[in-house]
């Protein structure tokens, strides 16, 4: 009997920010399933090393740069089944506190570029290449739900709002669009060495299960949302934070 899901034997998956941390775990998860994976990012050396390790392809570019996205589009898969917009960072952790309005504006734009515009540009550019019943998964953050982090939290909140609109836009093609929103995830480069033991302890205390998350926790959730069985889940924010924020 023919499956009602029209299952693909092998899919083409693109993971932005796929060289390290959560992105690497997501890419590895899809490779274990036998999918063709292309990882992207700005650091070509790290990308190349990860791609060789996973048996993936890589394309180096800045996802927040419109010209760069346009330039590399021919290097990305012609028929995309899954796009994971994982690229992003709290750019406030890379700089000192703004000292005037000009530097404040630059700091806010940096987080919006890194966490919102990167996803908007890559997704918009690739939409004509999407297969029917494709999957778009954007990486958000618990910071979007009033837990602080200033411009970073605001950028991730904007990502949630845009994803809801995107789900309506692509829904007629059977494409879903969702956000996976992590809480504290260790074993990544996110905190740039600025999170001390006390900060980890306080964050773990706010969970219901008494532990930090891992990149695999996020990768497993992304894998489900990318599955054929998740075809009726769209426009949603899936919280993966051990209960530190209750999405009720």
Buried (B, 14 or more C-beta within 10 A) or exposed (E): EEEEEEEEEEBBBBBBBBBBBBBBBBBBBBBEBEBBBBBBBBEEEBBBBBBEEBEBBBBBBBBBBEEBBEEBBEEBBEEBBBBBBBBBBBBBBEEEEBEEEEEEEEBBBBBBBBBBBBBBBBBEBBBEBBBEBBBBBBBBBBBBBEBEBEBBBBBBBBBBEBBBEBBEEBEEEBBBBBBBBBBBBBBBEBBEEEBEEEEBEEBBEBBEEEEBBBBBBBBBBBBEBBBEEBEEBBBBBBBBBBEBBEEE
